[in-house]
Amino acid sequence: MIKIAILTISDSCSEGRREEVSGQTIKSMLGAGRFEICGYEVTADRQRSIESRLKHFVDEVKADVVLTTGGTGLGPRDVTPEATAAVCEKMVPGITEAMRQQGLKKTNTAMLSRAAAGIRGSTLIINLPGSPKAVRESLEVILDVLPHAKDMLLGKGHP
């Protein structure tokens, strides 16, 4: 069982001005039996707040994987990749490269994603886009590798 925490990063959702859909999309895609949701929060587009919530999910909740949604674009308040890099000890660029590569097959705007992925302790943190459609498409690319990633992070090596 992989323990997954979900962090939605959105000013409007955190202020209650818009319904949070992307995090709910992630929840709906995590099949019972393989994944357990151990945390779910919404926070504003503020780097310190994002860093704090990521550290909480890793250091206190002990999630195996933290999936973020939102704040990965070119907007002036989009700071999720910077917050992720600030709390990670190692980066895992292949994950976000694969998501962008697949996204480019559907829309050329996928190249504008600045999503990052990295490791803090034995937890994998992955930034997903903010739109529910892009969340679904990106998560479809990486979902099957999460069990192997968890094993690798725990030192179990290759099967």
C-alpha positions in Angstrom: 0.0 0.0 0.0 1.4 3.4 -1.0 0.5 6.3 1.3 -0.3 9.4 -0.8 -0.8 12.9 0.3 -2.5 15.5 -2.0 -1.8 19.2 -1.8 -3.8 21.6 -4.0 -2.1 24.9 -4.5 -4.6 27.6 -5.5 -5.4 31.1 -4.1 -9.0 31.0 -5.3 -9.6 27.5 -3.8 -7.9 28.3 -0.5 -10.1 31.4 -0.2 -13.3 29.5 -1.1 -13.9 31.4 -4.3 -13.7 28.4 -6.5 -14.5 24.7 -6.0 -11.4 22.5 -5.7 -11.6 19.9 -8.5 -8.0 18.9 -9.4 -7.3 17.3 -6.0 -10.6 15.5 -6.2 -9.6 14.2 -9.6 -6.4 12.8 -8.1 -8.4 11.1 -5.3 -10.8 9.5 -7.9 -7.9 8.0 -9.8 -6.2 6.3 -6.9 -7.6 2.8 -6.8 -8.4 1.3 -3.5 -6.0 -1.5 -2.6 -2.9 0.0 -4.1 -3.1 3.5 -2.6 -4.1 5.0 0.7 -4.8 8.8 0.9 -3.1 9.9 4.1 -3.6 13.6 3.7 -5.3 16.2 1.7 -5.1 20.0 1.9 -5.5 23.2 0.0 -3.1 26.0 0.3 -2.5 29.4 -1.3 0.2 30.1 -3.9 2.8 31.2 -1.3 6.2 29.5 -1.4 6.6 29.4 2.4 3.2 27.9 2.8 3.7 25.3 0.1 7.1 24.4 1.6 5.6 24.1 5.1 2.8 21.8 3.9 5.2 19.6 1.9 7.4 19.2 5.0 4.4 18.4 7.1 3.3 15.6 4.7 6.8 14.2 4.5 8.2 14.6 8.0 5.1 14.3 10.1 2.5 12.4 8.1 5.2 10.1 6.6 3.6 9.9 3.1 5.3 7.8 0.5 4.3 10.1 -2.2 3.1 13.7 -2.2 1.2 14.8 -5.3 0.7 18.5 -5.7 -1.6 20.2 -8.2 -1.4 23.8 -9.3 1.2 26.5 -9.4 3.4 25.0 -12.1 2.8 27.5 -14.9 4.2 30.8 -15.9 2.0 33.0 -13.8 3.6 35.5 -11.4 2.2 33.5 -8.3 3.2 30.1 -9.7 5.9 29.0 -7.3 5.2 25.3 -6.7 8.4 24.1 -8.5 10.5 26.4 -6.5 8.9 25.3 -3.2 9.4 21.7 -4.2 13.1 22.2 -5.1 13.6 24.0 -1.8 12.5 21.1 0.3 13.9 18.2 -1.8 17.4 16.7 -1.4 17.4 15.2 -4.9 15.4 16.0 -8.1 13.9 13.4 -10.4 13.5 15.2 -13.7 12.5 12.1 -15.7 9.0 12.0 -14.1 8.1 15.5 -15.2 9.8 15.0 -18.6 7.6 12.0 -19.2 4.5 13.9 -18.2 5.4 16.8 -20.5 6.3 14.5 -23.4 2.9 12.8 -23.2 1.1 16.1 -22.7 2.7 17.5 -25.9 0.9 14.8 -27.9 -2.4 16.5 -26.9 -1.5 20.2 -26.7 1.6 22.3 -27.4 1.0 24.3 -24.2 2.3 21.3 -22.2 5.8 22.6 -22.9 5.0 25.6 -20.6 4.7 23.4 -17.5 7.5 24.0 -15.0 6.4 21.0 -12.9 9.2 19.4 -10.8 9.7 16.1 -8.9 12.1 15.3 -6.2 12.9 13.3 -3.1 12.8 14.4 0.5 13.9 11.6 2.8 12.1 8.5 1.5 9.2 10.5 0.0 8.7 11.3 -3.6 7.1 14.7 -4.3 5.6 15.2 -7.7 4.0 18.4 -9.1 1.0 17.9 -11.3 -0.6 20.7 -13.4 -3.6 22.6 -12.1 -6.4 21.7 -14.6 -8.3 18.6 -13.9 -7.9 17.4 -17.5 -4.1 17.8 -17.3 -4.0 16.2 -13.9 -5.7 13.1 -15.2 -3.4 12.9 -18.3 -0.3 13.4 -16.2 -1.2 11.0 -13.5 -2.0 8.3 -16.1 1.6 8.6 -17.2 3.2 8.0 -13.8 0.7 6.0 -11.7 2.1 2.6 -12.6 5.7 3.5 -11.7 4.9 4.7 -8.2 5.1 1.2 -6.6 8.6 0.7 -8.1 9.6 4.2 -7.0 8.5 3.5 -3.4 10.6 0.2 -3.4 13.6 2.1 -4.8 13.3 4.8 -2.1 13.1 2.1 0.6 16.3 0.5 -0.7 14.7 -2.6 -2.2 16.3 -2.1 -5.6 15.1 -3.4 -8.9 12.8 -6.5 -9.1 
